[in-house]
Amino acid sequence: MNTAVLKQLFAFIQKEFYHVFRDRKTLLMLFGVPIAQVLLFGFVLSNEIKGSRIVVCDYAKDYGSQEIIRKIEASKYFKVQKAALTHDQIEAELRSGNIKMAVIFPDHFYNDLSHLNKAQIQIIADASDPNTATTLTSYLTSIINDYQAEALAQTNVSQTIVPQVKMLYNPELLGAPNFVPGVMALVLMLICAMMTSIAIVKEKEMGTMEILLVSPLKPYLVILAKTIPYLLVSLLNLAAILLMSVYLLDLAIKGSVLLLFLESTLFIISCLALGLWISVGAESQMAAMMTSQMSLMLPTMMLTGFMFPIENMPIWMQGISYIVPSRYYYTIVKAIMLQGLGFSAIWRETLVLAFITFVLIVVNIRKFKIRLA
């Protein structure tokens, strides 16, 4: 290869470098996306569960129970709340999501352990997320085993503590109760947001935006016309998911089906509004699709509690999760389907989801007016 050809080659390479570094969107794709993915996966992908809120009911208040409680409090895995709760109160705390597990020491715990060399501890866990329940129970069992090993070293007497484990809402620890609500949030987000994200930009690419410009329809009616087909398709998908859950996965809907559909409709509308917001600002269908995929699919998978517990994440990432609509919908679906709760238990999540939806709709109408002007 002669010198002239090399100079031409280097000139073209230099031109391409200039082109890449002048284009902000290209730079974002080349550097921003990989950095975001590394941060997201690096901080979220963790098998440990730290700082889980549990309640300890110590009816014994003796040396043995206090020693085990001290070990639990020293563990990084638990945030201990001490209280004397009844079984109904414990279930209410678990249903509300205030705690993940309850540990109950019966009367005469240390007396039984000292004289009979055997005692029991009751553990009640929220198994609507079977992975979290199993992991937390394993952590607690390890602490109990550590106490037994220390007692054996001091007294040379083998003492046995038997944990009586009760898994609420999912006693068989099936995967479906955790899988179905997450899939519902993910599927509805993908269908609604990703499909509607190309709705407006497709008109611009096809050259049919002029028809909208001269149309007598007001902007909000144009947006409504764009979203209704996807709303109906999404409701059909929701019905199909629920039917498969009930008849194929044997996952009964314990709460109100009507309430579940109403909450799902609100979530679908928020996803449609989010997709349209992306579409109005995008310059091509590919850009809209990529933006929706990167900014919606990964947060839905990672920042809703579906795959990884939110409490495991750094504080700043937990903060980001509060603006992800799927987080609230996932909580709502679990409360209705698995725990059989009513509107009084999910009104906060509903209010936040409604507020996000309202803001997105207002922003879309205003941005669409600007675009048409």
N, C-alpha and C positions, 0 to 999 in steps of 0.2 A: 504494500500500500504506500503510494508516494506521499510526499509532504503536502501537496495541494489538497488531496483527498482527506488527509488527516485534519487539515485546517478547516475544511468544510464540515467534517464530522464534529469537531470540537465547537464550531460555530453553532451548529444545530443543537448540540447538547447544552450549550450555554443559553440558547434561546428557550429551550424547554425548562431549564432551571428558572429563568426569569418568569416564564409563564406560570410555573407552579407556585413560586413565592409571591407573585402578584395577586393570585386568586385566593382570597381569604377562605372560601368554602373548601377549596382543595386542601389548604393548610389545616383546616379544622378536621377534615377526614383523615389526613395523614398523621397528624400529631394529637389532636384533641380526643378523637374517639379511642385510640389505643390507651392513652393516659387515663381516660375516664373508665375504661373497662378494667384496667389493672387496679385502679383504686377501688372500684366497685367490687370486683371479685376478691381482691386482696383483703378487704375489710369485712366482707359479708360471708365468704366461704370459711366457716369455722364449725367444727363439730362440737366445740365446747358450748355450754350454756351457763352464763355467769349472771349473778345477781338476781336470780329468780325469787319472786316474793312468795314466801310460805308462812303459814301460821302454825305455831306450836301451842298445843293445849296440854299443859302440865298439871294433871290432877293428882300426881304423886307428890311433887315438890320434895323429893328426897335426894340423897347424894347421887344415886345412879342417874336419875333423870336430869339433874342439873349438870352433871359431867358431860352427858351426851349433848345436851343443849349448847353447852359451852363450845364443844367441838363443831357443832353445826354453825354456830355464829361465827366461828373463826374461819370457816370455809368461804372461799371466794364465790362459791356457786349459789349461795343463798342469802337473801335478805330476810331476817327473821322478825316476825311480828308475834308477840306473846299475847295470848288471850284465852279466856275460858269460854269457848263457844259450844253451843249444842250442835248436834248433827245437822239440823235444818239450817242453822246459821252458817255452818261450814259450807254446805251446798250452795247457799245464797251467795257467799263470797266467791266460790268457784265459778258460779254462773255469771256473776258480774265481771269476772276477769281480774278482780283485785288480787287474787292469789292463784298460784299454780298447783299448790299441794298443801295438805294439812297433816301434821304429825301429832298423834295423841298418845300421851303416857297415862295408862290407867292407874287407879289407886293401888298403893302397896307395890309399886313396880320394883323398887330396890329390895323390899322385903321378900318378894317372890324370887328375885334373882339370887339373893343371899342364902335363903333357906331351901328353895327347891331347885336352885341352879338353872332356872328357866323362867323367862318372863316374855311378855308380848308388847309390841308397839303397833298401833294401828296407823296406816298410811293411806290417806285418801287423795287421789290425784285426778286432775282434769285430763282425761285421755282423748278429748276431741282432737288433740294433736298427739298421736301415739308416740312419735319419736321423742318429743319433749318429755312426756310422762315417763317413758321408759328410761331415758337418760337421767332425769332427776331422781327417780327411784333407785337407780344404780348408784348415783352419788351418795344418797342417804344410806344405802346398804353398806357401802364401803366405810362410811364413818362409823356405823354400828359395829362392823367387823373389826375396825381399828380399836374401838373401845374394848371389845371382847378380848383381843390379843393383849392389850395392856393389862386387863384384869387378870388374865391367865398368867402373865409374867410376874405379877405381884403376889398372887395367892396360890398359884399352882393348882387351882381348881378351875375346871372347864365350866363356863357359864354360857348358856345359850339364850340369845334374844331372837325371838321369832317375829319378823315383820308381817303383819296381816295387811296385805295390800288390796285396796279397792279402787278400781279404775272406773270413774264416772263417765257417762255419755258414750263410752266405747269400750266396754269391758273385755271384748275379744281382741282389742288393739288392732283392728282392721285398718288398712290404709285408705279405704274409700272415704271415710268421714273427713279426713284431712285433704284428700286428693280432689274430691268433687268441688268444694267451694273455691279452691284455688284455680281449678280448670275453668270453672264458670267465669271467674274474673278475667282470666287470661284470654279465653275464647271471645268473650264479649268485647273486650278491649281491642283485640286484633281485628275482629270483623268490623266493628263500628269505626274505630279511629283510623285504621289503616286504609279501609275502603273509602271513607269520606274524605281522607286527606288528599285524595286525587280528584275530588269532585269538581272544585272550582278551577284548579290549575289545568284540568283536562279541557275545560271550555276555552281557556286561553290558548292552549297548544293547538286545538282543533280549529281555532279561528271563529268559534261560535259565540265569543263573548259579546260581539256586536249585537247579537240578537237579544241578549240580556240587557244591553245598554238601552235599546229602544223599547224594551218590554214595558207594558203598563204596570207590571207587578212591582210592588215595593220590595226593598231588599230583604226584609224579614220573611216575606212570602216566598222569594226565591230560595232562601236558606231552608225554609220549611219544606219546600218541594224537593230539595236535594236530600233531606234527611229522612223523610217518611218511609221510603222504600227500605232503607237500611234498618230503620226502627222495627218494621214488621218482620224483616228477615231475622233480625237479632232475637225477637220474641219467639219466633219459630225455633231457632236454635236453642233458646233457653228451655222451651217446652221439651225438645228432644233430649237435652241433657238430663232434665229432671226425670223423664220417663225411663231413660236408660239407668239412671241412678237407682230408681225404685225397683224396677223389674229385672234388671240384669245384675246390679251390684247389691241388691237387698238393703239399700240405704233408705230407710223410711224418713219422710219429712215430718218431724215432730211438731212443728209450729204451723202457723197459718199459711196456706198456699197462696191466698190472695195477697197477704202482706208481703210474701216473698216476691210475687210478680210486680207489685207496686214499687218495692224497693229496687228491683232489677230494672224496671222501666226508668226510674230516676237515674240509675247508674248508666244505662244505655244512652240516655239523653246527654249525660255529661261526657261520655266517650265520643258521641257524634259531634258535640260542640268542640271537643278537643281536636278531633280530626279536621273539622272545618277551619279551625284557627290555624292549623298547620297549612291547610290547602290555600287559604287566602294569601298567606305570606310567601308560599313557595313559587319558584319560577319554572319548575318542570315536574312531571309526574314522578320521575326517578328520585329527584331531590325530596319530594314530599313523602314518598314511600320510605326512603332511607331515614329521613328525620323521624317519622312516626315509629319506625322499627327500633331505632336506637334509643329514642327518648321515652317510648312507652312500653315496649315489650320487656326490656331488661328491668326497669323499675317495678313493673307488675310482678315479675318473677322473683325479684330479690328483696323488694322493700315493702312487701305486704304482710310478711309473716308466713307466707305460703310454704316457702322452701327453707327459710332460715329465720330463727327467732329475732325479732327486732331488738330485743333487749341486749342481744349479743353485740350489736353494732356500736361504733363510736357515737358520741352525742351528736356530732354534726350530721352524721348520716341518718340518725333517728329523726333529726329536725327535717331533713329533706323528705323523709317518708311521710310527713304530715301533709304534703301537698300532692301526694299520689292518691287519686280517687279510689284506686283498687284496694288500698289499705282499709278504707272504711267499708267498702262493699264486702270484702272478705270477712271482716268482723261481723257484719250484719247477717251474711248467709250462714255462718257457723252458729250464730245465736238462734236463728229461726229454725234451720234444718236440724241441727244436732241437739240443741238444748231446749228447744220448744218455747223460747221466750217471745214475748210480745213487743209492741211498739215502745212500751215504757222502758225497756232495757236497751233500746238502740236509738232513742230519739236524738242523742248527741251526734252519733255518726250520721244519721239521716240529715240533721240540720247542717252539718259541715258539707256533706255531699250536695245538698240543695244549694248552699251558698256558692260552692265551686261551680256548679252548673249555671247558676244565674250570672256569675261574673263572666264565664266563658261565652254565654249567649250574648250578653251586652257588648263584649269586646268584638265578637264576630260581626254583629250588626254595624257597629261603628266602623270597623276596618273595611267591611264590604262597601259601605257608603263612600268611603274615601277612594277605594279602588275604582268604583263606577264613576266617580267625579273625574 
